[in-house]
Amino acid sequence: MIIPIRCFTCGKLIADRWEEFARRVKAGERPKKVLDDIGMSRYCCRRMFISHVDVVDDLLRYAQVTAKRRAQFE
């Protein structure tokens, strides 16, 4: 969900291509083919997509549980 706007190494804009990449990979396409199709040719930019871990949804669950526990003790 939170992908960096630019590649950490070369500075190329990458965030505008993340949604298409994630959607197509989730649909079952191979990441290599998707990255080639969307024009990600530099290995540093490809690394940003391949190694990205979506943790925002997990963190939101912990925040909700914490809020419920606080409400119990108040």
Secondary structure as GFF3:
##gff-version 3
##sequence-region A 1 74
A	DSSP	three_ten_helix	15	17	.	.	.	ID=ss1
A	DSSP	alpha_helix	18	26	.	.	.	ID=ss2
A	DSSP	alpha_helix	31	37	.	.	.	ID=ss3
A	DSSP	alpha_helix	43	50	.	.	.	ID=ss4
A	DSSP	alpha_helix	56	73	.	.	.	ID=ss5
###
